[in-house]
């Protein structure tokens, strides 16, 4: 893929998929109405951004998870986390122009295994998933 094609892929508007049963289950178990609203606001925000903007957004804090607490979907090599509320992060991955939500962690630290630090995604490098 050419650099021009890579850049254009990151300039696409983000689409989201929240239909994963585990994601919906974790969202529906939230008790605080403000947290529920923050998750929805984050999803709405993502829909307004390009992938380049997602990678750089200080509110979302797109971070690579080196040791994810959930199994990787078939044919997916890496998962990421984004902030969906002040104390919570969601586990997501990129598939073409779609941000697929997998799970909302019970607390911010539950997204990562203990003693493992997240790796920030280098926004200059495109992510390609087959």
Z-matrix of the N, CA and C atoms (Angstrom, degrees):
N
C 1 1.446
C 2 1.526 1 108.83
N 3 1.315 2 116.64 1 136.19
C 4 1.461 3 120.59 2 -178.19
C 5 1.519 4 110.41 3 -75.36
N 6 1.338 5 115.45 4 160.26
C 7 1.463 6 119.44 5 177.61
C 8 1.517 7 110.99 6 -61.62
N 9 1.332 8 116.45 7 -36.43
C 10 1.467 9 119.84 8 178.23
C 11 1.533 10 110.26 9 -61.34
N 12 1.325 11 117.18 10 -43.39
C 13 1.465 12 120.75 11 179.68
C 14 1.519 13 110.67 12 -66.32
N 15 1.340 14 117.29 13 -37.46
C 16 1.459 15 120.60 14 177.73
C 17 1.519 16 110.31 15 -63.27
N 18 1.328 17 116.65 16 -45.48
C 19 1.463 18 120.07 17 -179.86
C 20 1.523 19 110.63 18 -62.16
N 21 1.323 20 117.04 19 -43.04
C 22 1.462 21 118.87 20 -178.06
C 23 1.530 22 110.94 21 -65.19
N 24 1.332 23 118.55 22 -32.85
C 25 1.459 24 121.36 23 176.65
C 26 1.511 25 112.05 24 -64.18
N 27 1.323 26 117.28 25 -36.01
C 28 1.458 27 120.60 26 178.71
C 29 1.514 28 112.33 27 -79.67
N 30 1.328 29 117.67 28 -11.81
C 31 1.462 30 121.02 29 177.83
C 32 1.530 31 111.46 30 -94.70
N 33 1.328 32 117.40 31 1.37
C 34 1.463 33 121.10 32 175.52
C 35 1.519 34 109.83 33 -72.04
N 36 1.318 35 116.16 34 147.45
C 37 1.462 36 120.76 35 172.13
C 38 1.526 37 108.36 36 -67.26
N 39 1.304 38 115.81 37 143.51
C 40 1.457 39 122.24 38 179.03
C 41 1.527 40 109.47 39 -75.20
N 42 1.309 41 115.23 40 137.90
C 43 1.459 42 122.39 41 168.02
C 44 1.519 43 105.68 42 -110.82
N 45 1.317 44 118.48 43 154.15
C 46 1.461 45 120.49 44 -179.36
C 47 1.519 46 111.29 45 -123.99
N 48 1.317 47 113.80 46 151.59
C 49 1.460 48 122.03 47 174.09
C 50 1.522 49 106.65 48 -128.08
N 51 1.330 50 115.68 49 112.99
C 52 1.470 51 120.43 50 -179.99
C 53 1.530 52 111.05 51 -112.11
N 54 1.320 53 116.78 52 18.48
C 55 1.462 54 120.88 53 -173.85
C 56 1.521 55 114.82 54 -86.92
N 57 1.309 56 118.20 55 6.72
C 58 1.459 57 120.29 56 176.89
C 59 1.531 58 108.59 57 -68.91
N 60 1.335 59 118.36 58 127.84
C 61 1.472 60 120.44 59 -177.58
C 62 1.523 61 113.59 60 -57.66
N 63 1.330 62 117.82 61 -37.90
C 64 1.471 63 119.83 62 179.62
C 65 1.523 64 111.48 63 -67.99
N 66 1.334 65 116.50 64 -37.94
C 67 1.465 66 119.06 65 176.46
C 68 1.531 67 109.89 66 -63.00
N 69 1.331 68 116.28 67 -49.17
C 70 1.464 69 119.58 68 -178.84
C 71 1.526 70 111.35 69 -61.33
N 72 1.318 71 116.46 70 -40.84
C 73 1.471 72 120.32 71 178.36
C 74 1.525 73 110.45 72 -61.02
N 75 1.337 74 116.99 73 -45.01
C 76 1.473 75 119.67 74 -179.32
C 77 1.524 76 111.09 75 -68.24
N 78 1.331 77 117.97 76 -33.39
C 79 1.463 78 121.02 77 178.11
C 80 1.534 79 110.32 78 -70.35
N 81 1.335 80 116.71 79 -43.71
C 82 1.461 81 120.51 80 -177.43
C 83 1.524 82 113.14 81 -70.62
N 84 1.324 83 117.24 82 -17.60
C 85 1.465 84 118.91 83 178.12
C 86 1.526 85 112.41 84 -86.11
N 87 1.328 86 117.54 85 -5.97
C 88 1.460 87 119.37 86 176.08
C 89 1.524 88 108.86 87 -65.22
N 90 1.317 89 116.63 88 135.23
C 91 1.466 90 121.46 89 -176.98
C 92 1.528 91 112.10 90 -96.44
N 93 1.313 92 116.53 91 -35.97
C 94 1.460 93 121.77 92 -175.08
C 95 1.532 94 109.99 93 -77.48
N 96 1.331 95 116.27 94 120.61
C 97 1.468 96 120.46 95 -178.60
C 98 1.523 97 111.56 96 -60.94
N 99 1.325 98 117.49 97 -32.88
C 100 1.466 99 120.13 98 178.07
C 101 1.527 100 111.16 99 -66.32
N 102 1.338 101 117.69 100 -40.31
C 103 1.463 102 120.75 101 177.45
C 104 1.523 103 110.86 102 -64.76
N 105 1.315 104 116.83 103 -41.66
C 106 1.462 105 121.04 104 178.11
C 107 1.530 106 109.24 105 -59.08
N 108 1.319 107 116.15 106 -45.60
C 109 1.466 108 121.06 107 179.27
C 110 1.520 109 111.43 108 -64.71
N 111 1.335 110 117.69 109 -37.80
C 112 1.470 111 120.43 110 179.34
C 113 1.519 112 111.60 111 -64.52
N 114 1.323 113 117.14 112 -38.60
C 115 1.460 114 120.18 113 177.15
C 116 1.531 115 109.57 114 -61.84
N 117 1.317 116 116.37 115 -47.16
C 118 1.465 117 120.08 116 178.46
C 119 1.528 118 110.87 117 -61.38
N 120 1.326 119 117.35 118 -42.11
C 121 1.468 120 120.82 119 178.32
C 122 1.522 121 111.59 120 -61.88
N 123 1.331 122 116.94 121 -37.49
C 124 1.461 123 120.63 122 178.42
C 125 1.524 124 110.67 123 -65.76
N 126 1.315 125 116.47 124 -42.38
C 127 1.465 126 120.33 125 177.98
C 128 1.528 127 109.76 126 -62.51
N 129 1.325 128 116.48 127 -45.07
C 130 1.467 129 120.36 128 178.31
C 131 1.528 130 111.21 129 -62.22
N 132 1.330 131 116.64 130 -39.30
C 133 1.470 132 120.71 131 177.91
C 134 1.525 133 110.29 132 -62.17
N 135 1.329 134 116.55 133 -45.92
C 136 1.467 135 120.47 134 -179.07
C 137 1.524 136 110.84 135 -57.78
N 138 1.309 137 116.83 136 -37.50
C 139 1.468 138 121.07 137 -180.00
C 140 1.522 139 112.82 138 -65.65
N 141 1.313 140 117.55 139 -19.46
C 142 1.466 141 121.83 140 -179.74
C 143 1.525 142 112.43 141 -89.91
N 144 1.337 143 117.43 142 -10.69
C 145 1.457 144 121.78 143 -172.11
C 146 1.526 145 112.07 144 -103.09
N 147 1.333 146 114.77 145 159.23
C 148 1.458 147 121.01 146 166.20
C 149 1.521 148 107.07 147 -88.83
N 150 1.331 149 116.44 148 168.44
C 151 1.467 150 118.95 149 177.92
C 152 1.523 151 111.34 150 -62.93
N 153 1.311 152 118.17 151 -37.77
C 154 1.470 153 120.17 152 177.38
C 155 1.518 154 110.62 153 -59.51
N 156 1.313 155 116.61 154 -40.38
C 157 1.468 156 120.50 155 179.54
C 158 1.524 157 111.37 156 -68.68
N 159 1.330 158 117.11 157 -38.45
C 160 1.472 159 120.24 158 177.51
C 161 1.518 160 109.86 159 -58.71
N 162 1.331 161 116.92 160 -46.98
C 163 1.461 162 120.75 161 -177.14
C 164 1.523 163 112.32 162 -60.95
N 165 1.322 164 117.51 163 -30.00
C 166 1.466 165 121.29 164 -175.93
C 167 1.524 166 114.22 165 -100.10
N 168 1.314 167 117.88 166 -10.88
C 169 1.466 168 120.57 167 -172.22
C 170 1.530 169 111.22 168 -65.93
N 171 1.352 170 117.44 169 121.46
C 172 1.465 171 119.59 170 -178.53
C 173 1.528 172 113.32 171 -71.07
N 174 1.320 173 117.97 172 -20.77
C 175 1.463 174 120.22 173 178.45
C 176 1.514 175 112.29 174 -78.15
N 177 1.330 176 117.17 175 -38.31
C 178 1.470 177 120.70 176 179.38
C 179 1.525 178 112.03 177 -77.18
N 180 1.315 179 116.34 178 -36.57
C 181 1.470 180 121.64 179 -178.61
C 182 1.532 181 111.96 180 51.55
N 183 1.328 182 116.51 181 61.13
C 184 1.474 183 123.43 182 177.99
C 185 1.520 184 108.15 183 -58.91
N 186 1.340 185 117.44 184 118.15
C 187 1.462 186 121.73 185 -178.04
C 188 1.521 187 110.72 186 -133.85
N 189 1.317 188 114.24 187 136.32
C 190 1.462 189 120.16 188 175.82
C 191 1.522 190 108.99 189 -73.35
N 192 1.321 191 116.53 190 139.61
C 193 1.465 192 121.84 191 177.71
C 194 1.524 193 107.01 192 -105.41
N 195 1.316 194 116.27 193 115.58
C 196 1.460 195 119.37 194 -177.74
C 197 1.528 196 112.57 195 -79.14
N 198 1.322 197 117.20 196 -28.41
C 199 1.463 198 121.78 197 178.47
C 200 1.529 199 107.93 198 -133.85
N 201 1.332 200 117.34 199 81.06
C 202 1.465 201 119.80 200 -174.28
C 203 1.521 202 112.86 201 -67.38
N 204 1.331 203 116.46 202 148.29
C 205 1.470 204 121.24 203 179.75
C 206 1.526 205 112.95 204 -83.38
N 207 1.320 206 117.49 205 0.54
C 208 1.466 207 121.85 206 178.03
C 209 1.525 208 108.47 207 -127.27
N 210 1.327 209 117.97 208 154.90
C 211 1.469 210 120.18 209 178.46
C 212 1.527 211 111.00 210 -65.27
N 213 1.325 212 114.89 211 145.22
C 214 1.455 213 119.90 212 176.28
C 215 1.525 214 109.40 213 -75.51
N 216 1.328 215 116.92 214 137.28
C 217 1.468 216 119.11 215 174.03
C 218 1.528 217 110.03 216 -62.42
N 219 1.319 218 116.13 217 157.55
C 220 1.468 219 120.40 218 177.92
C 221 1.517 220 110.48 219 -53.58
N 222 1.316 221 115.79 220 139.61
C 223 1.470 222 124.25 221 176.35
C 224 1.532 223 113.96 222 65.88
N 225 1.328 224 118.07 223 14.99
C 226 1.463 225 121.44 224 176.89
C 227 1.523 226 107.68 225 -111.71
N 228 1.331 227 115.69 226 128.84
C 229 1.461 228 120.78 227 -176.45
C 230 1.515 229 114.01 228 -95.18
N 231 1.323 230 117.31 229 -22.50
C 232 1.459 231 119.73 230 -172.59
C 233 1.520 232 110.16 231 -149.03
N 234 1.334 233 114.73 232 144.75
C 235 1.461 234 121.94 233 175.27
C 236 1.519 235 108.96 234 -116.07
N 237 1.313 236 114.82 235 158.91
C 238 1.462 237 122.05 236 -179.59
C 239 1.512 238 109.02 237 -130.13
N 240 1.320 239 115.60 238 163.20
C 241 1.457 240 119.85 239 172.65
C 242 1.519 241 108.35 240 -122.66
N 243 1.319 242 114.83 241 149.58
C 244 1.458 243 121.58 242 172.90
C 245 1.521 244 107.82 243 -133.38
N 246 1.311 245 115.81 244 152.38
C 247 1.462 246 120.67 245 177.59
C 248 1.525 247 108.08 246 -78.54
N 249 1.336 248 115.78 247 126.01
C 250 1.466 249 120.78 248 177.24
C 251 1.527 250 111.97 249 -113.25
N 252 1.303 251 116.96 250 -14.83
C 253 1.467 252 123.54 251 175.17
C 254 1.528 253 104.92 252 -157.78
N 255 1.304 254 116.26 253 168.10
C 256 1.460 255 118.50 254 -174.67
C 257 1.526 256 112.65 255 -56.78
N 258 1.318 257 117.20 256 -39.45
C 259 1.466 258 120.18 257 -177.33
C 260 1.527 259 113.27 258 -107.56
N 261 1.320 260 117.95 259 9.22
C 262 1.466 261 119.79 260 -176.27
C 263 1.519 262 111.53 261 -132.60
N 264 1.333 263 113.89 262 149.14
C 265 1.463 264 121.52 263 174.97
C 266 1.522 265 108.10 264 -128.07
N 267 1.309 266 115.64 265 151.01
C 268 1.465 267 121.39 266 175.32
C 269 1.516 268 108.14 267 -107.07
N 270 1.313 269 115.75 268 148.19
C 271 1.457 270 121.81 269 173.99
C 272 1.524 271 106.67 270 -96.03
N 273 1.328 272 114.54 271 128.23
C 274 1.463 273 121.35 272 -175.37
C 275 1.521 274 109.19 273 -138.99
N 276 1.318 275 115.40 274 168.30
C 277 1.460 276 120.51 275 167.44
C 278 1.512 277 108.46 276 -146.10
N 279 1.319 278 115.00 277 161.24
C 280 1.451 279 120.44 278 178.18
C 281 1.525 280 109.60 279 -100.61
N 282 1.302 281 115.86 280 129.44
C 283 1.459 282 122.39 281 172.55
C 284 1.522 283 106.43 282 -127.77
N 285 1.341 284 115.68 283 103.94
C 286 1.459 285 123.24 284 -173.46
C 287 1.526 286 108.50 285 56.94
N 288 1.335 287 119.17 286 -119.90
C 289 1.467 288 118.93 287 -179.28
C 290 1.526 289 112.19 288 -95.08
N 291 1.330 290 117.97 289 6.67
C 292 1.463 291 122.12 290 -173.99
C 293 1.530 292 111.22 291 -102.44
N 294 1.339 293 115.54 292 130.38
C 295 1.462 294 121.94 293 170.38
C 296 1.526 295 105.79 294 -93.33
N 297 1.331 296 115.17 295 114.00
C 298 1.455 297 120.25 296 -178.28
C 299 1.532 298 109.40 297 -100.44
N 300 1.325 299 115.21 298 122.76
C 301 1.460 300 121.85 299 -179.34
C 302 1.520 301 109.14 300 -88.07
N 303 1.345 302 116.23 301 131.91
C 304 1.463 303 120.86 302 -178.64
C 305 1.521 304 113.98 303 -108.75
N 306 1.343 305 116.78 304 -33.52
C 307 1.463 306 118.60 305 -169.42
C 308 1.512 307 109.26 306 -171.76
N 309 1.331 308 117.06 307 149.26
C 310 1.464 309 122.69 308 170.82
C 311 1.513 310 106.99 309 -109.77
N 312 1.310 311 116.02 310 123.94
C 313 1.469 312 120.77 311 -179.57
C 314 1.524 313 110.39 312 -70.13
N 315 1.324 314 115.68 313 147.38
C 316 1.465 315 120.65 314 179.26
C 317 1.517 316 112.21 315 -63.22
N 318 1.302 317 116.12 316 -33.56
C 319 1.463 318 120.64 317 172.87
C 320 1.529 319 107.55 318 -147.01
N 321 1.301 320 115.24 319 168.06
C 322 1.469 321 121.00 320 -173.91
C 323 1.524 322 112.02 321 -55.39
N 324 1.324 323 118.06 322 -42.62
C 325 1.461 324 121.64 323 -176.10
C 326 1.524 325 113.39 324 -74.60
N 327 1.317 326 118.50 325 -19.48
C 328 1.469 327 120.90 326 -178.70
C 329 1.524 328 112.14 327 -68.54
N 330 1.326 329 117.23 328 -13.31
C 331 1.462 330 120.62 329 179.03
C 332 1.515 331 111.28 330 -69.12
N 333 1.314 332 116.50 331 -26.16
C 334 1.462 333 121.36 332 -174.71
C 335 1.517 334 109.67 333 -120.76
N 336 1.322 335 116.12 334 146.82
C 337 1.451 336 119.80 335 172.05
C 338 1.524 337 108.60 336 -66.88
N 339 1.301 338 116.62 337 147.03
C 340 1.459 339 119.51 338 179.45
C 341 1.513 340 110.73 339 -60.30
N 342 1.293 341 115.84 340 144.15
C 343 1.464 342 126.45 341 179.26
C 344 1.523 343 113.37 342 74.50
N 345 1.322 344 118.08 343 3.97
C 346 1.464 345 120.65 344 177.18
C 347 1.519 346 108.47 345 -112.32
N 348 1.301 347 117.38 346 129.35
C 349 1.458 348 121.66 347 178.24
C 350 1.518 349 109.58 348 -97.16
N 351 1.335 350 116.50 349 145.81
C 352 1.458 351 119.08 350 178.15
C 353 1.510 352 111.48 351 -72.35
N 354 1.328 353 115.40 352 156.26
C 355 1.454 354 121.42 353 174.54
C 356 1.515 355 107.57 354 -106.13
N 357 1.323 356 117.04 355 126.66
C 358 1.457 357 120.09 356 176.47
C 359 1.522 358 108.46 357 -70.62
N 360 1.310 359 116.83 358 143.01
C 361 1.461 360 120.95 359 177.76
C 362 1.516 361 108.71 360 -77.51
N 363 1.300 362 117.03 361 133.29
C 364 1.453 363 122.17 362 174.69
C 365 1.523 364 106.87 363 -75.69
N 366 1.330 365 116.29 364 108.83
C 367 1.466 366 121.25 365 -174.79
C 368 1.519 367 112.42 366 -62.44
N 369 1.320 368 117.58 367 -18.03
C 370 1.461 369 120.19 368 178.51
C 371 1.516 370 112.18 369 -76.68
N 372 1.334 371 117.03 370 -16.23
C 373 1.451 372 121.16 371 -178.16
C 374 1.524 373 109.34 372 -102.09
N 375 1.323 374 117.80 373 124.01
C 376 1.470 375 119.67 374 178.83
C 377 1.517 376 110.43 375 -72.56
N 378 1.306 377 114.55 376 157.10
C 379 1.459 378 121.27 377 175.59
C 380 1.509 379 106.68 378 -108.83
N 381 1.308 380 116.49 379 128.59
C 382 1.452 381 120.65 380 179.88
C 383 1.515 382 108.84 381 -125.56
N 384 1.311 383 116.02 382 121.98
C 385 1.450 384 121.39 383 176.01
C 386 1.511 385 107.74 384 -119.73
N 387 1.280 386 116.44 385 136.21
C 388 1.477 387 120.06 386 -179.83
C 389 1.510 388 110.24 387 -83.28
